């Protein structure tokens, strides 16, 4: 089976590619580095020739609802349209747990992406996952104010990106499911604690105050709206175990 992976060099995409190969299937990486631009559709038709399933892990770094919505409607729209032309039989898309409960900022774009997938004639599966362990490092970097770093308060249940990649690769081998069971990490964490532990592990020794930032999305995350429901599948690697793997 040929399985194309959009965003195949990213945080989750590279793990999808590894898992696809380990499963005995042939991965096809869709990225600018391989001559594919999802935003314009350039290179998609050639790249999807002979592809059976597409896994979409494409992403954009923004907190803007407008920018995120514009990107996902364009990129996923182009991907879905090219999949129809190529005769792709299954479109698997990575999304985020709780975005319908907090449709703000970047999450508004992910909801728009889901709508594009759901309206596509290509049979589809959407996997919603919680934040990855790497989220701590991303928030540590974003939380820099001059020489000071802050730790943003939120409730999360982080999952290993490797486990998300493996789950997406397994879904790609099977029949379309519509909304698959959500995937989350093994236990709830406080984001501010994760950020501080990440910082200390990577050598930062300065003061890192915990703060409650304004905005509807972060308010919702503090209220626990990003946490999985009772029917979620739970991964195994804890944040502490992931930290221990970092060099």
KOLKESE-449859 format. One record per residue (C-alpha): residue number from 1; x, y, z; residue in one letter. Coordinates in steps of 0.02 Angstrom, whole numbers, plus 32768, in hexadecimal, padded with zeros to 4 digits. Example, Ala and Ser with C-alpha at 12.3 -4.5 7.8 and 13.67 -1.06 7.14 Angstrom:
# residues 2
(1; (8267; 7F1F; 8186); 'a'),
(2; (82AC; 7FCB; 8165); 's'),
This chain:
# residues 247
(1; (8000; 8000; 8000); 'x'),
(2; (803E; 80AF; 7FD5); 'x'),
(3; (8017; 812C; 805F); 'x'),
(4; (8039; 81E4; 8044); 'x'),
(5; (8060; 824D; 80DF); 'x'),
(6; (8040; 8308; 80D4); 'x'),
(7; (80B5; 835F; 814C); 'x'),
(8; (811F; 82C3; 814E); 'x'),
(9; (81B8; 831A; 8194); 'x'),
(10; (815E; 836A; 8228); 'x'),
(11; (814D; 833E; 82E0); 'x'),
(12; (80CA; 82B6; 82C1); 'x'),
(13; (80DF; 829D; 8206); 'x'),
(14; (818E; 8255; 8214); 'x'),
(15; (814D; 81D2; 828E); 'x'),
(16; (80C0; 81A7; 8216); 'x'),
(17; (8141; 818C; 818D); 'x'),
(18; (81A8; 811B; 81FF); 'x'),
(19; (810E; 80B7; 8234); 'x'),
(20; (80D0; 80A5; 8181); 'x'),
(21; (8179; 805F; 814E); 'x'),
(22; (8180; 7FEC; 81E6); 'x'),
(23; (80D3; 7FAA; 81B8); 'x'),
(24; (8115; 7F74; 810F); 'x'),
(25; (80BF; 7FFE; 80AC); 'x'),
(26; (810F; 8081; 803B); 'x'),
(27; (810F; 8134; 807F); 'x'),
(28; (8108; 81C9; 8009); 'x'),
(29; (813B; 826B; 805F); 'x'),
(30; (80DB; 8306; 802B); 'x'),
(31; (813F; 83A1; 8058); 'x'),
(32; (8190; 8437; 8007); 'x'),
(33; (8233; 83D6; 800E); 'x'),
(34; (81E8; 8351; 7F9C); 'x'),
(35; (819E; 83D1; 7F24); 'x'),
(36; (80EE; 83DC; 7F6C); 'x'),
(37; (809B; 847C; 7FA7); 'x'),
(38; (7FF4; 845B; 7FFA); 'x'),
(39; (7FC6; 8513; 8000); 'x'),
(40; (7FC9; 8521; 7F42); 'x'),
(41; (7FB1; 846B; 7F13); 'x'),
(42; (8053; 846A; 7EB0); 'x'),
(43; (809B; 83BB; 7E9A); 'x'),
(44; (8008; 8362; 7EE9); 'x'),
(45; (7FC5; 8308; 7E50); 'x'),
(46; (806D; 82BA; 7E26); 'x'),
(47; (8091; 828C; 7EDB); 'x'),
(48; (7FEA; 8234; 7EF5); 'x'),
(49; (7FF6; 81C5; 7E5B); 'x'),
(50; (7FD9; 8113; 7E93); 'x'),
(51; (7FB9; 8144; 7F49); 'x'),
(52; (7F36; 80E0; 7FA8); 'x'),
(53; (7F25; 8148; 8047); 'x'),
(54; (7F55; 81F8; 807B); 'x'),
(55; (7F81; 8227; 812E); 'x'),
(56; (7F77; 82E2; 814F); 'x'),
(57; (7FE6; 8323; 81DC); 'x'),
(58; (8004; 83CD; 818B); 'x'),
(59; (8011; 8461; 8200); 'x'),
(60; (802F; 851C; 820E); 'x'),
(61; (8081; 857C; 829C); 'x'),
(62; (8005; 8605; 82C9); 'x'),
(63; (7F8F; 863B; 8354); 'x'),
(64; (7F1F; 8699; 82DA); 'x'),
(65; (7E75; 864D; 82B4); 'x'),
(66; (7E72; 86A3; 820A); 'x'),
(67; (7F1E; 8666; 81D5); 'x'),
(68; (7EFE; 85B5; 8214); 'x'),
(69; (7E54; 85AB; 81BF); 'x'),
(70; (7E98; 85EF; 811C); 'x'),
(71; (7F29; 8572; 811E); 'x'),
(72; (7EC5; 84D7; 8148); 'x'),
(73; (7E36; 84FE; 80D1); 'x'),
(74; (7EB3; 8517; 8045); 'x'),
(75; (7F31; 848C; 806E); 'x'),
(76; (7EB3; 8405; 809C); 'x'),
(77; (7E3E; 843C; 8011); 'x'),
(78; (7ECA; 8428; 7F92); 'x'),
(79; (7EFB; 8381; 7FDD); 'x'),
(80; (7E49; 833F; 7FD9); 'x'),
(81; (7E2C; 837A; 7F26); 'x'),
(82; (7ECE; 832A; 7EE9); 'x'),
(83; (7EA0; 828A; 7F46); 'x'),
(84; (7DFD; 8282; 7EE4); 'x'),
(85; (7E5A; 8297; 7E3F); 'x'),
(86; (7ED9; 8211; 7E70); 'x'),
(87; (7E55; 8193; 7EA5); 'x'),
(88; (7E91; 8190; 7F5B); 'x'),
(89; (7E21; 811D; 7FC1); 'x'),
(90; (7E3B; 8161; 8071); 'x'),
(91; (7E68; 820A; 80BD); 'x'),
(92; (7EA7; 8206; 8172); 'x'),
(93; (7EB6; 82AD; 81CB); 'x'),
(94; (7F04; 82DB; 8272); 'x'),
(95; (7EA0; 8353; 82DD); 'x'),
(96; (7E9B; 8389; 8394); 'x'),
(97; (7E32; 8350; 8428); 'x'),
(98; (7DB4; 83D1; 8464); 'x'),
(99; (7DB9; 844C; 83D4); 'x'),
(100; (7CFC; 844C; 83C7); 'x'),
(101; (7CF4; 8480; 847F); 'x'),
(102; (7D6F; 850F; 8465); 'x'),
(103; (7D63; 8549; 83AF); 'x'),
(104; (7DDB; 85DA; 83C4); 'x'),
(105; (7E80; 8617; 837A); 'x'),
(106; (7EE3; 8589; 8327); 'x'),
(107; (7E5C; 850C; 8354); 'x'),
(108; (7DE0; 8568; 82E5); 'x'),
(109; (7E50; 8539; 8254); 'x'),
(110; (7E51; 8482; 8286); 'x'),
(111; (7D93; 8482; 828D); 'x'),
(112; (7D92; 84CB; 81DE); 'x'),
(113; (7E07; 8441; 81A7); 'x'),
(114; (7D92; 83BC; 81EC); 'x'),
(115; (7D01; 8409; 818A); 'x'),
(116; (7D66; 83FF; 80E9); 'x'),
(117; (7D8C; 8347; 8109); 'x'),
(118; (7CD8; 831D; 8136); 'x'),
(119; (7C97; 836D; 8097); 'x'),
(120; (7D14; 8313; 8026); 'x'),
(121; (7CD7; 8283; 7FB8); 'x'),
(122; (7D70; 8220; 7FEF); 'x'),
(123; (7D43; 81AA; 807F); 'x'),
(124; (7D96; 81ED; 811B); 'x'),
(125; (7DD2; 81D1; 81CC); 'x'),
(126; (7DF5; 825D; 8248); 'x'),
(127; (7E62; 8238; 82E0); 'x'),
(128; (7E5E; 82B9; 8369); 'x'),
(129; (7EF5; 82B2; 83DD); 'x'),
(130; (7F25; 8317; 8476); 'x'),
(131; (7FBF; 8387; 847C); 'x'),
(132; (8066; 8333; 8463); 'x'),
(133; (80F3; 832C; 84E2); 'x'),
(134; (8150; 83A6; 8470); 'x'),
(135; (80CB; 8428; 849D); 'x'),
(136; (812E; 8453; 853A); 'x'),
(137; (81C6; 8488; 84D7); 'x'),
(138; (815C; 84EA; 845B); 'x'),
(139; (8106; 8549; 84E7); 'x'),
(140; (81AD; 8567; 8540); 'x'),
(141; (81EF; 85B9; 84A1); 'x'),
(142; (8150; 861E; 8485); 'x'),
(143; (814B; 8656; 853A); 'x'),
(144; (81E9; 86BD; 8531); 'x'),
(145; (81D7; 8774; 8563); 'x'),
(146; (8283; 87C4; 8553); 'x'),
(147; (82F8; 875E; 85C3); 'x'),
(148; (8264; 8713; 8621); 'x'),
(149; (8203; 8675; 85FA); 'x'),
(150; (8154; 8656; 863C); 'x'),
(151; (80F7; 85B2; 8654); 'x'),
(152; (8044; 85B9; 8613); 'x'),
(153; (7FC1; 8568; 8681); 'x'),
(154; (7F51; 84E3; 8631); 'x'),
(155; (7F12; 8433; 864A); 'x'),
(156; (7F50; 83B8; 85C7); 'x'),
(157; (7F64; 82FC; 85AF); 'x'),
(158; (7FFB; 82F3; 853B); 'x'),
(159; (801C; 8261; 84C6); 'x'),
(160; (80BB; 8226; 8471); 'x'),
(161; (80C7; 8260; 83BC); 'x'),
(162; (810F; 81B5; 8393); 'x'),
(163; (8070; 8161; 83D2); 'x'),
(164; (8004; 81D9; 836D); 'x'),
(165; (806A; 81B2; 82D2); 'x'),
(166; (8056; 80F7; 82EE); 'x'),
(167; (7F9A; 810A; 8306); 'x'),
(168; (7F88; 816F; 8266); 'x'),
(169; (7FEC; 80EE; 8204); 'x'),
(170; (7F7C; 8064; 8247); 'x'),
(171; (7EDF; 80C5; 821A); 'x'),
(172; (7F25; 80DF; 816B); 'x'),
(173; (7F2E; 8023; 8152); 'x'),
(174; (7E78; 8009; 817F); 'x'),
(175; (7DCE; 803D; 8140); 'x'),
(176; (7D8E; 80F1; 8157); 'x'),
(177; (7D40; 810A; 8203); 'x'),
(178; (7D00; 81BC; 8202); 'x'),
(179; (7D2B; 81FB; 82B0); 'x'),
(180; (7DA3; 8180; 8300); 'x'),
(181; (7DB2; 8171; 83BD); 'x'),
(182; (7E16; 8201; 8406); 'x'),
(183; (7ECB; 81E1; 8437); 'x'),
(184; (7F17; 8229; 84D7); 'x'),
(185; (7FAB; 8211; 8549); 'x'),
(186; (7FA8; 81A1; 85E2); 'x'),
(187; (7F88; 8228; 8664); 'x'),
(188; (7F5A; 82DD; 867E); 'x'),
(189; (7FE5; 835D; 8698); 'x'),
(190; (7FEE; 8415; 86C3); 'x'),
(191; (8038; 8470; 862E); 'x'),
(192; (8096; 84EA; 869E); 'x'),
(193; (80EC; 8458; 86F5); 'x'),
(194; (8118; 840A; 864D); 'x'),
(195; (8165; 84AD; 8610); 'x'),
(196; (81CD; 84C1; 86AE); 'x'),
(197; (8208; 840C; 86AC); 'x'),
(198; (8236; 841C; 85F3); 'x'),
(199; (8296; 84BC; 8615); 'x'),
(200; (82F8; 8471; 86A5); 'x'),
(201; (831E; 83D3; 8641); 'x'),
(202; (8364; 843A; 85B3); 'x'),
(203; (83D2; 84A5; 8624); 'x'),
(204; (836C; 8541; 8647); 'x'),
(205; (8385; 8579; 86FC); 'x'),
(206; (832A; 8620; 86FF); 'x'),
(207; (8286; 8649; 8756); 'x'),
(208; (81EE; 860A; 86F6); 'x'),
(209; (814F; 8654; 873F); 'x'),
(210; (80A9; 85FE; 871D); 'x'),
(211; (8028; 866F; 86CB); 'x'),
(212; (7F73; 8666; 8693); 'x'),
(213; (7F73; 86B9; 85E9); 'x'),
(214; (7ED5; 870C; 85A7); 'x'),
(215; (7E72; 86CD; 8513); 'x'),
(216; (7DE2; 8654; 84FB); 'x'),
(217; (7E4B; 85C0; 84C4); 'x'),
(218; (7EC1; 85C1; 8559); 'x'),
(219; (7E30; 85E2; 85CF); 'x'),
(220; (7DDB; 8548; 8588); 'x'),
(221; (7E7A; 84E1; 859D); 'x'),
(222; (7E88; 8516; 8653); 'x'),
(223; (7DD5; 84D9; 8668); 'x'),
(224; (7E06; 842E; 8624); 'x'),
(225; (7DAD; 8438; 857D); 'x'),
(226; (7E47; 83F3; 8522); 'x'),
(227; (7E41; 8352; 8588); 'x'),
(228; (7E01; 82AF; 853A); 'x'),
(229; (7D5A; 8260; 855F); 'x'),
(230; (7D36; 81B5; 85A6); 'x'),
(231; (7D3F; 815D; 84FD); 'x'),
(232; (7DEF; 8194; 84D0); 'x'),
(233; (7E7C; 811A; 84AB); 'x'),
(234; (7F0F; 813C; 8520); 'x'),
(235; (7FC5; 8134; 84EF); 'x'),
(236; (804E; 80F1; 8560); 'x'),
(237; (80E2; 8169; 8562); 'x'),
(238; (80DB; 81EC; 85EC); 'x'),
(239; (8123; 8299; 85DD); 'x'),
(240; (81AB; 826B; 865B); 'x'),
(241; (81DE; 81D6; 85F0); 'x'),
(242; (81E2; 8243; 8555); 'x'),
(243; (8251; 82C2; 85AF); 'x'),
(244; (82CA; 8238; 85DE); 'x'),
(245; (82E1; 8210; 8524); 'x'),
(246; (8318; 82C2; 84FB); 'x'),
(247; (83D3; 82DB; 84E9); 'x'),
